[in-house]
Amino acid sequence: MREFILDCAAWEIAAVGLAFFGGIYLMFGALNVFFTRQLLPRLHIGCRLDPRPLGQGQLQRELLLSASSIAIFGIGMVFPWGLLQLGWARLAVNPSGWQIALEIFVLVIWNEIHFYLNHWLLHTRWLRQFHLPHHRSVVTTPWSTYAFHPVEALMLGNVILLPMVMHDFSVYALFSVPLFSLLFNSIGHSNFDFNPRSPRVIFNGARRHHLHHACFNGNYGFMFPFMDWIFKTALPADAADKQINRWRVR
């Protein structure tokens, strides 16, 4: 795969990127819908987090915004490819399994830090306008995952550029980033509590991100809570109860 990437033309990289990001978005979205709307409820496992209805035209809006993000992420693959072509970055040659596993772990941690910093910036008054389209989905769906304004997509989509110029990563570790990123993102937007018996939200990314959408501020982390712990931006487990109870009364 390393040689294939280095030998490709820019348009081939962009075409593969479009197919790759479009394919994983549809695959993870469909699997999420199947498990959280069909299989798990029938097995009496888990429950919905936010019972409120979706906004008018929400699914259509999410799909259109996601199509824009897929185009940005897919065509944007030419930038890491360009770093390789210019010699500013290199791919590891014959990496061991342990090296690949360690690199993936490092990239998971970096992805969390990168997301938190960019997400926090998107909640500042200077950049909030570019994040509001995503927050129009107060009640999230599996199709909310890529529903970004183009500026937000550009900010979140550059996650591997800095690591690539600092270390010669294996191609497998780099390709794992959009896979685990979308997997975590899909879980976070599933609006499904996979373990309702536990009131804690420490390692429950779905519950933590549901609270962020319901309350708008707080819980800026991606899947794990350590950045919110460090910067004291974590929301309490009952942060959304007031809004949901108000809806129930109405």
FIFILO-950074 format. One record per residue: x, y, z of N, C-alpha, C in turn; residue number from 1. Coordinates in Angstrom, 1 decimal. Atoms other than C-alpha are relative to their C-alpha. Layout:
N
    n_xx    n_yy    n_zz   ca_xx   ca_yy   ca_zz    c_xx    c_yy    c_zz  panu
       X       Y       Z       X       Y       Z       X       Y       Z   NUM
...
END
This chain:
250
    n_xx    n_yy    n_zz   ca_xx   ca_yy   ca_zz    c_xx    c_yy    c_zz  panu
     0.8    -1.2     0.0     0.0     0.0     0.0     0.9     1.3     0.0     1
    -0.9    -1.1     0.0     2.9     2.3     0.7     0.4     0.4    -1.4     2
    -0.4    -0.3     1.3     4.2     2.1    -2.8    -1.1     0.5    -0.9     3
     1.2    -0.4     0.8     0.7     2.4    -4.3    -0.3     1.5     0.3     4
     0.3    -1.4    -0.4     0.1     5.7    -2.4     1.1     0.9    -0.6     5
    -1.1    -0.8     0.5     3.5     7.1    -3.4     0.0     0.2    -1.6     6
     0.1     0.0     1.5     2.9     6.2    -7.1    -1.2     0.6    -0.6     7
     1.3    -0.5     0.5    -0.6     7.6    -7.4     0.1     1.5    -0.4     8
     0.2    -1.4     0.4    -1.5    10.9    -9.1    -0.9     0.7     1.0     9
     0.8    -0.8    -0.9    -3.2    13.7    -7.2    -1.5    -0.3    -0.2    10
     1.5     0.2     0.3    -6.6    13.1    -8.9    -0.4    -1.4     0.5    11
     0.4     1.4    -0.5    -6.4     9.3    -8.0    -0.1     0.0     1.5    12
     0.1    -0.1    -1.4    -5.7    10.1    -4.4    -1.4     0.7     0.4    13
     1.2    -0.6    -0.3    -8.7    12.5    -4.4    -1.2    -0.9    -0.2    14
     1.1     0.9     0.4   -11.0     9.9    -6.1    -0.1    -1.1     1.1    15
     0.0     1.0    -1.0    -9.9     7.2    -3.6    -0.5     0.6     1.3    16
     0.4    -0.7    -1.3   -10.4     9.7    -0.7    -1.5     0.2     0.0    17
     1.5    -0.2     0.0   -14.0    10.5    -1.8    -0.7    -1.3     0.2    18
     0.7     1.3    -0.1   -14.9     6.9    -2.2     0.2    -0.6     1.5    19
    -0.3     0.5    -1.4   -13.2     6.0     1.2    -0.9     0.7     1.0    20
     0.8    -0.8    -1.1   -14.9     8.8     3.3    -1.5    -0.2    -0.2    21
     1.4     0.2     0.2   -18.2     8.4     1.6    -0.5    -1.4     0.4    22
     0.3     1.4    -0.3   -18.1     4.6     2.0    -0.1    -0.2     1.5    23
     0.0     0.3    -1.4   -17.2     4.6     5.7    -1.1     0.8     0.7    24
     1.1    -0.8    -0.6   -19.8     7.4     6.5    -1.3    -0.8    -0.2    25
     1.2     0.8     0.2   -22.6     5.3     4.9     0.0    -1.3     0.8    26
    -0.1     1.3    -0.6   -21.3     2.0     6.4    -0.2     0.2     1.6    27
     0.2    -0.2    -1.4   -21.0     3.3    10.0    -1.4     0.6     0.4    28
     1.3    -0.6    -0.3   -24.2     5.3     9.8    -1.1    -1.1    -0.1    29
     1.0     1.1     0.1   -26.2     2.2     8.6     0.2    -1.0     1.1    30
    -0.2     0.9    -1.1   -24.6     0.0    11.2    -0.5     0.6     1.3    31
     0.5    -0.7    -1.2   -25.4     2.5    13.9    -1.5     0.0     0.1    32
     1.4     0.1     0.1   -29.0     2.7    12.8    -0.5    -1.4     0.3    33
     0.4     1.4    -0.2   -29.3    -1.1    12.7     0.1    -0.4     1.5    34
    -0.2     0.4    -1.4   -27.9    -1.6    16.2    -0.8     0.8     1.0    35
     0.7    -0.9    -1.0   -29.4     1.4    18.0    -1.5     0.1    -0.2    36
     1.4    -0.2     0.3   -32.8     1.5    16.3    -0.7    -1.4    -0.1    37
     0.6     1.3     0.3   -33.4    -2.2    15.6     0.5    -1.1     1.0    38
    -0.5     1.2    -0.7   -31.2    -4.9    17.2     0.0     0.2     1.5    39
    -0.1    -0.1    -1.5   -30.4    -3.6    20.7    -1.3     0.3     0.7    40
     1.3    -0.2    -0.7   -33.9    -2.3    21.5    -0.8    -1.3     0.0    41
     0.7     1.3     0.0   -35.3    -5.7    20.5     0.5    -1.0     1.0    42
    -0.7     0.8    -1.1   -32.8    -7.3    22.9    -0.2     0.6     1.3    43
     0.2    -0.8    -1.3   -33.9    -4.8    25.6     1.4     0.4     0.6    44
    -1.3    -0.5    -0.4   -30.3    -3.5    25.7     0.0     1.5    -0.3    45
    -0.1    -1.5     0.2   -29.9     0.3    26.2    -1.3     0.7    -0.2    46
     1.2    -0.8     0.2   -32.3     3.1    25.5     0.4     1.3    -0.6    47
    -0.2    -1.3     0.5   -32.6     6.4    23.8     0.4     1.0     1.1    48
    -0.4    -1.0    -1.0   -30.9     9.3    25.5    -0.9     1.2     0.0    49
     0.9    -1.2     0.1   -33.0    12.2    24.2    -1.2    -0.4    -0.8    50
     1.2     0.5     0.6   -36.6    11.3    23.5    -0.7     1.1    -0.9    51
     0.6    -1.0     0.7   -37.4    14.6    21.8     0.0    -0.3    -1.5    52
     0.0     0.2     1.4   -38.3    14.6    18.1     1.1     0.8    -0.8    53
    -1.0    -0.7     0.8   -35.9    15.6    15.3    -0.6     1.3    -0.5    54
     0.5    -1.2     0.6   -36.1    19.1    13.9    -0.5    -0.2    -1.4    55
     0.5     0.1     1.4   -37.9    19.8    10.7     1.1     0.0    -1.0    56
    -1.0     0.1     1.1   -35.8    18.8     7.7     1.4    -0.3     0.5    57
    -1.3     0.2    -0.6   -33.0    17.7    10.0     0.8    -1.0    -0.8    58
    -0.8     1.0     0.7   -32.0    14.5     8.2     0.5     0.5    -1.4    59
    -0.4    -0.5     1.3   -31.9    16.2     4.8     1.2     1.0     0.2    60
    -1.1    -1.0    -0.2   -29.7    19.0     6.2     1.2    -0.7     0.4    61
    -1.2     0.8    -0.4   -27.4    16.5     7.9     0.7    -0.7    -1.2    62
    -0.5     0.7     1.2   -27.0    14.5     4.7     0.7     1.0    -1.0    63
    -0.7    -1.0     0.9   -26.2    17.7     2.6     1.3     0.5     0.6    64
    -1.2    -0.5    -0.6   -23.7    19.0     5.1     1.1    -1.1     0.0    65
    -1.0     1.1     0.0   -22.1    15.6     5.4     0.6    -0.3    -1.4    66
    -0.5     0.1     1.4   -21.8    15.4     1.6     1.1     1.0    -0.2    67
    -1.0    -1.1     0.2   -19.9    18.7     1.7     1.3    -0.4     0.8    68
    -1.2     0.4    -0.8   -17.6    17.3     4.5     0.7    -1.1    -0.6    69
    -0.6     1.1     0.7   -17.0    14.1     2.6     0.9     0.5    -1.1    70
    -0.7    -0.6     1.1   -15.9    16.2    -0.4     1.3     0.6     0.5    71
    -1.2    -0.7    -0.6   -13.5    18.2     1.8     1.0    -1.0     0.5    72
    -0.9     1.0    -0.5   -12.1    15.2     3.6     0.7    -0.8    -1.1    73
    -0.5     0.9     1.1   -11.8    13.1     0.4     1.1     0.8    -0.9    74
    -0.9    -0.8     0.8   -10.2    15.8    -1.8     1.2     0.5     0.8    75
    -1.0    -0.4    -0.9    -8.2    16.9     1.2     1.1    -1.0     0.2    76
    -1.0     1.1    -0.1    -6.3    13.6     1.1     1.3     0.4    -0.8    77
    -1.2    -0.4     0.8    -4.0    15.3    -1.5     1.0     0.8     0.9    78
    -0.9    -0.8    -0.8    -2.5    17.4     1.3     1.0    -0.9     0.7    79
    -1.0     0.9    -0.5    -0.9    14.5     3.3     0.8    -0.7    -1.1    80
    -0.7     0.6     1.1    -0.1    12.9     0.0     1.1     1.0    -0.6    81
    -1.0    -1.0     0.4     1.6    16.2    -1.0     1.2     0.1     0.9    82
    -1.1     0.0    -0.9     3.7    16.1     2.1     1.0    -1.1    -0.3    83
    -0.8     1.1     0.4     5.0    12.7     1.0     0.7     0.3    -1.3    84
    -0.6    -0.3     1.3     5.7    13.9    -2.5     1.1     1.0     0.1    85
    -1.0    -1.0    -0.2     7.6    16.9    -1.3     1.2    -0.4     0.9    86
    -1.1     0.5    -0.9     9.7    14.8     1.1    -0.1     0.6     1.4    87
     0.1    -0.5    -1.3     8.4    16.7     4.1    -0.5    -1.0     1.0    88
     0.4     1.1    -0.9     7.0    13.5     5.5     0.3    -1.3    -0.7    89
    -0.3     1.3     0.6     7.8     9.8     5.0    -0.9    -1.0     0.7    90
     0.7     1.1    -0.6     6.0     6.5     5.6     1.0    -1.0     0.5    91
    -0.9     1.1    -0.6     7.6     3.8     7.8     0.1    -1.1    -1.0    92
    -0.3     1.2     0.9     9.2     0.9     5.9     0.0    -1.2     0.9    93
     0.1     1.3    -0.8     8.2    -2.6     7.2    -0.1     0.2     1.5    94
     0.2    -0.2    -1.4     6.9    -1.5    10.5    -0.5    -1.3     0.7    95
     0.5     1.1    -0.8     6.3    -4.1    13.2    -1.4     0.1     0.5    96
     1.4    -0.1    -0.5     2.9    -4.9    14.6     0.0     0.8     1.3    97
    -0.1    -0.8    -1.2     4.0    -3.4    17.9     0.1     1.5    -0.3    98
    -0.1    -1.4     0.4     5.0    -0.2    16.2    -1.3     0.6    -0.5    99
     1.3    -0.4     0.6     1.7     0.0    14.3    -1.0     0.3     1.2   100
     0.9    -0.1    -1.2    -0.2    -0.6    17.6     0.3     1.3     0.8   101
    -0.4    -1.2    -0.8     1.8     2.1    19.5    -0.4     1.3    -0.8   102
     0.3    -1.2     0.8     1.3     4.6    16.6    -1.5     0.3     0.1   103
     1.4    -0.2     0.0    -2.4     4.0    16.6    -0.4     0.6     1.4   104
     0.3    -0.5    -1.4    -2.5     4.6    20.4     0.3     1.5     0.1   105
    -0.4    -1.4     0.0    -0.6     7.8    20.0    -0.9     0.9    -0.8   106
     1.0    -0.8     0.8    -2.9     9.0    17.2    -1.3     0.1     0.6   107
     1.3    -0.1    -0.7    -6.0     8.2    19.3     0.1     1.2     1.0   108
    -0.2    -1.1    -1.0    -4.6    10.5    22.1     0.1     1.3    -0.7   109
    -0.1    -1.3     0.7    -3.6    13.2    19.6    -1.3     0.4    -0.6   110
     1.3    -0.3     0.5    -7.0    13.0    17.9    -0.9     0.7     1.0   111
     0.8    -0.6    -1.1    -8.6    13.7    21.3     0.4     1.4     0.3   112
    -0.6    -1.4    -0.3    -6.3    16.7    22.0    -0.4     0.9    -1.2   113
     0.3    -0.9     1.2    -6.7    18.1    18.4    -1.5     0.3     0.0   114
     1.4    -0.2     0.0   -10.5    17.7    18.6    -0.4     1.0     1.0   115
     0.4    -0.8    -1.1   -10.8    19.3    22.0     0.4     1.5    -0.3   116
    -0.5    -1.4     0.2    -8.7    22.4    21.0    -0.9     0.6    -1.1   117
     0.8    -0.6     1.1   -10.6    22.9    17.7    -1.4     0.2     0.4   118
     1.4    -0.1    -0.4   -14.0    22.2    19.2    -0.2     1.2     1.0   119
     0.1    -1.1    -0.9   -13.3    24.7    22.0     0.1     1.3    -0.8   120
    -0.1    -1.2     0.8   -12.2    27.3    19.4    -1.3     0.3    -0.7   121
     1.2    -0.2     0.7   -15.4    26.7    17.5    -1.2     0.4     0.9   122
     1.0    -0.6    -0.9   -17.4    27.7    20.6     0.3     1.4     0.4   123
    -0.3    -1.4    -0.4   -15.7    31.0    20.9    -0.8     0.9    -0.9   124
     0.9    -0.9     0.8   -17.6    34.1    19.6     0.6     0.3    -1.4   125
    -0.5    -0.2     1.3   -15.2    34.4    16.7    -0.3    -1.1    -1.0   126
     0.2     1.1     0.9   -15.8    31.0    15.2    -1.3    -0.7     0.2   127
     1.3     0.7    -0.3   -19.2    30.0    16.7    -0.9    -0.1    -1.2   128
     0.9     0.0     1.1   -21.0    30.9    13.5     0.3    -1.2    -0.9   129
    -0.3     1.2     0.9   -19.2    28.0    11.7    -0.3    -1.3     0.7   130
     0.4     1.2    -0.7   -20.2    25.5    14.4    -1.5    -0.1     0.2   131
     1.5     0.0    -0.2   -23.9    26.5    14.7    -0.7    -1.0    -0.9   132
     0.7     0.9     0.9   -24.9    24.4    11.6     0.0    -1.5     0.6   133
    -0.1     1.4    -0.6   -23.7    21.2    13.5    -1.0     0.0     1.2   134
     0.8     0.0    -1.2   -25.6    22.3    16.6    -1.5     0.1    -0.2   135
     1.5    -0.1     0.3   -28.9    22.7    14.8    -0.6    -1.4     0.3   136
     0.5     1.3    -0.4   -29.1    18.9    15.5     0.1    -0.1     1.5   137
     0.0     0.1    -1.4   -30.0    19.3    19.1    -0.2    -1.5     0.5   138
     0.2     1.4    -0.2   -31.2    15.7    19.1     0.9    -0.7    -1.1   139
    -0.9     0.5     1.0   -28.4    13.8    17.3    -0.5    -1.3    -0.6   140
     0.3     1.3     0.7   -28.6    11.0    14.8     1.4    -0.5    -0.6   141
    -1.3     0.5     0.6   -25.9     8.7    13.2     0.4     0.8    -1.2   142
    -0.4    -0.8     1.2   -26.0    11.0    10.2     0.5     1.4     0.4   143
    -0.5    -1.3    -0.4   -25.0    14.0    12.3     1.6     0.1     0.0   144
    -1.4     0.1    -0.2   -21.4    12.8    12.4     0.9     0.9    -0.8   145
    -0.8    -0.8     0.9   -20.1    14.7     9.4    -0.8     1.3    -0.4   146
     0.9    -1.2     0.3   -22.8    17.5     9.4     0.7     1.3     0.5   147
    -0.8    -1.1    -0.4   -20.2    20.3     9.5    -0.1     1.1    -1.0   148
    -0.2    -1.1     0.9   -19.9    23.8     8.0     1.4    -0.3    -0.6   149
    -1.3     0.2     0.6   -16.9    23.7     5.5     1.2     0.4     0.8   150
    -1.1    -0.4    -0.9   -14.8    25.7     7.9     0.3    -1.0     1.1   151
    -0.2     1.0    -1.1   -15.3    23.2    10.7     0.6    -1.2    -0.6   152
    -0.5     1.1     0.6   -14.6    20.4     8.3     1.5     0.1    -0.3   153
    -1.4    -0.3     0.3   -11.3    22.0     7.3     0.8    -0.1     1.3   154
    -0.7     0.0    -1.3   -10.3    22.5    11.0     0.2    -1.4     0.5   155
    -0.1     1.3    -0.5   -11.1    19.0    12.0     0.7    -1.0    -0.9   156
    -0.6     1.0     0.9    -9.8    17.3     8.9     1.5     0.0    -0.2   157
    -1.4     0.0     0.2    -6.2    18.3     9.2     0.8    -0.7     1.2   158
    -0.5     0.6    -1.2    -5.6    16.1    12.2     1.3    -0.8    -0.2   159
    -1.2     0.8     0.1    -2.8    13.9    10.7     1.2     0.8    -0.6   160
    -1.1    -0.7     0.6    -0.7    16.7     9.1     1.2     0.2     0.9   161
    -1.1    -0.3    -0.9     1.3    17.7    12.1     0.7    -1.3     0.5   162
    -0.7     1.2    -0.4     2.0    14.1    13.3     0.9    -0.5    -1.2   163
    -0.8     0.5     1.1     3.2    13.2     9.8     1.3     0.7    -0.2   164
    -1.2    -0.6     0.2     5.9    15.8     9.7     0.9    -0.2     1.3   165
    -0.8     0.2    -1.2     7.1    14.8    13.2     0.5    -1.4     0.2   166
    -0.4     1.4    -0.2     7.3    11.0    12.8    -0.4    -0.7    -1.3   167
     0.3     0.9     1.2     7.4     8.4    10.0    -1.0    -1.0     0.4   168
     1.1     1.0    -0.4     4.1     6.7    10.7    -0.2    -1.1    -1.1   169
     0.3     1.0     0.9     3.1     3.5     9.1    -1.3     0.4    -0.7   170
     1.2    -0.4     0.7     0.4     3.8     6.4    -1.2    -0.6     0.7   171
     1.1     0.6    -0.7    -1.8     1.5     8.5    -0.5     0.8     1.1   172
     0.4    -0.8    -1.1    -1.7     3.7    11.5    -0.7     1.3    -0.5   173
     0.6    -1.2     0.5    -2.5     6.8     9.4    -1.4    -0.3    -0.5   174
     1.4     0.3     0.5    -5.5     5.0     7.7    -0.9    -0.4     1.2   175
     0.9     0.3    -1.1    -6.8     4.0    11.1    -0.6     1.3     0.6   176
     0.5    -1.3    -0.6    -7.4     7.7    12.1    -1.4     0.2    -0.5   177
     1.4    -0.3     0.3   -10.5     8.3    10.0    -0.9    -1.2     0.4   178
     0.9     1.1    -0.4   -11.8     4.8    10.9    -0.4     0.1     1.5   179
     0.4    -0.1    -1.4   -11.6     5.1    14.7    -0.6     1.4     0.3   180
     0.6    -1.3    -0.2   -12.5     8.8    14.4    -1.5     0.0    -0.3   181
     1.4     0.1     0.3   -15.7     8.1    12.6    -0.8    -1.0     0.9   182
     0.7     0.9    -0.9   -16.5     5.1    14.8    -0.3     0.7     1.3   183
     0.3    -0.7    -1.2   -16.2     7.2    17.9    -1.0     1.1    -0.2   184
     1.0    -1.1     0.4   -18.1    10.1    16.2    -1.4    -0.6    -0.1   185
     1.3     0.7     0.2   -20.9     7.7    15.2    -0.6    -0.4     1.4   186
     0.5     0.3    -1.4   -21.2     6.4    18.8    -0.4     1.2     0.7   187
     0.3    -1.2    -0.7   -21.1     9.9    20.1    -1.3     0.7    -0.4   188
     1.2    -0.6     0.6   -24.0    11.0    17.8    -1.2    -1.0    -0.1   189
     1.0     1.1     0.1   -26.0     7.7    18.2    -1.3     0.4     0.8   190
     1.2    -0.3    -0.8   -28.4     9.3    20.8    -0.5    -1.3     0.7   191
     0.4     1.3    -0.6   -28.3     5.9    22.5     0.9    -0.3     1.2   192
    -0.7     0.4    -1.2   -27.3     4.9    26.0     0.2    -1.5     0.0   193
    -0.3     1.4     0.0   -25.5     1.6    25.8     0.0    -0.7     1.3   194
     0.0     0.6    -1.3   -25.4     1.1    29.5    -0.7     0.9     1.0   195
     0.8    -0.9    -0.8   -28.2     3.0    31.2     0.0    -0.3     1.5   196
     0.0     0.4    -1.4   -27.7     1.1    34.5     1.1     0.8     0.8   197
    -1.1    -0.7    -0.6   -24.5     3.1    35.1    -0.3     1.5    -0.1   198
     0.3    -1.4     0.2   -25.2     6.8    35.9     1.2     0.8    -0.4   199
    -1.3    -0.8     0.3   -21.6     7.8    35.2     0.1     0.2    -1.5   200
    -0.3    -0.3     1.4   -20.6     9.4    32.0     1.5     0.0    -0.3   201
    -1.4    -0.2     0.1   -16.9     9.0    32.4     0.5    -0.6    -1.3   202
    -0.5     0.6     1.2   -16.2     6.6    29.5    -1.2    -0.3    -1.0   203
     1.1     0.2     0.9   -19.6     6.8    27.8    -0.1     1.2    -1.0   204
    -0.1    -1.1     1.0   -18.9     8.9    24.7    -1.4     0.4    -0.5   205
     1.4    -0.4     0.5   -22.6     8.8    23.6    -0.7     0.9     0.9   206
     0.7    -0.8    -1.0   -23.9    10.1    26.8     0.7     1.4     0.2   207
    -0.7    -1.3    -0.2   -21.2    12.8    27.1    -0.3     0.9    -1.2   208
     0.3    -0.9     1.1   -21.8    14.1    23.6    -1.4     0.4    -0.2   209
     1.4    -0.4    -0.1   -25.5    14.0    24.0    -0.2     1.2     0.9   210
     0.1    -1.2    -0.9   -25.1    16.4    26.9     0.5     1.2    -0.7   211
    -0.5    -1.1     0.6   -23.0    18.6    24.8    -1.0     0.6    -1.0   212
     0.9    -0.5     0.9   -25.6    18.9    22.1    -1.3     0.6     0.7   213
     1.1    -0.4    -0.7   -28.4    19.3    24.6     0.2     1.3     0.7   214
    -0.3    -1.2    -0.8   -26.6    22.0    26.6     0.8     1.0    -0.7   215
    -0.8    -0.8     0.9   -24.4    23.5    23.8     1.4     0.2     0.5   216
    -1.3    -0.2    -0.5   -21.5    24.3    26.1     0.4    -1.1     1.0   217
    -0.5     1.0    -0.9   -19.3    21.9    28.0     0.2    -1.3    -0.7   218
    -0.3     1.3     0.6   -18.0    18.4    27.2     0.5     0.2    -1.4   219
    -0.6    -0.2     1.3   -15.8    19.5    24.4     0.9    -1.1    -0.6   220
    -0.8     1.1     0.4   -13.9    16.3    24.3    -0.6    -0.9    -1.1   221
     0.5     0.8     1.1   -14.3    13.7    21.5    -0.6    -1.3     0.6   222
     0.6     1.2    -0.5   -14.7    10.2    23.0     0.4    -0.3     1.5   223
    -0.5     0.2    -1.3   -12.7    10.3    26.2     0.0     1.3     0.8   224
     0.2    -1.2    -0.9   -13.0    12.7    29.2     1.2     0.7     0.5   225
    -1.1    -0.6    -0.7    -9.5    13.6    30.1     0.3     1.4    -0.3   226
    -0.2    -1.4     0.3    -9.3    16.9    28.3    -1.0     0.9     0.7   227
     1.0    -0.7    -0.8   -12.6    18.0    29.9     0.4     0.0     1.5   228
    -0.4     0.1    -1.4   -11.2    16.9    33.3     1.1     1.1     0.2   229
    -1.1    -0.9    -0.1    -8.0    18.9    32.7    -0.4     1.5     0.0   230
     0.4    -1.4     0.1    -9.7    22.1    31.7    -1.3     0.3     0.7   231
     1.1    -0.2    -0.9   -12.7    21.6    34.0    -1.3     0.5    -0.9   232
     1.1    -0.3     0.8   -15.3    21.7    31.2    -1.0    -1.1    -0.1   233
     0.9     1.2     0.0   -17.1    18.4    32.0    -1.3     0.4     0.5   234
     1.3    -0.2    -0.5   -20.8    18.5    32.4    -0.5    -1.1     0.9   235
     0.6     1.1    -0.9   -22.7    16.7    35.2    -0.9    -0.9    -0.8   236
     0.9     1.0     0.7   -24.7    13.6    34.3    -1.4     0.5    -0.2   237
     1.4    -0.4     0.1   -28.0    15.4    34.8    -0.1     1.4    -0.7   238
     0.0    -1.3     0.6   -27.1    18.5    32.8    -1.2     0.3    -1.0   239
     1.1    -0.1     1.0   -29.8    17.9    30.2    -1.4    -0.3     0.5   240
     1.3     0.4    -0.5   -32.6    16.8    32.5    -1.0     1.1     0.0   241
     0.9    -1.1     0.0   -34.1    20.3    32.8    -0.7     0.2    -1.4   242
     0.5    -0.2     1.4   -34.5    20.7    29.0    -1.0    -1.1    -0.4   243
     0.8     1.2     0.4   -35.9    17.2    28.5    -1.3     0.0     0.8   244
     1.2     0.1    -0.8   -38.3    17.4    31.4    -1.0     1.2    -0.4   245
     0.9    -1.1     0.4   -39.6    20.8    30.2    -0.7    -0.4    -1.3   246
     0.6     0.6     1.2   -40.3    19.1    26.8    -1.1    -1.0     0.4   247
     1.0     1.0    -0.4   -42.1    16.3    28.6    -1.3     0.6     0.5   248
     1.1    -0.7    -0.6   -44.3    18.7    30.5    -0.9     0.6    -1.1   249
     0.8    -0.6     1.1   -45.3    20.5    27.3    -0.7    -1.1    -0.8   250
END
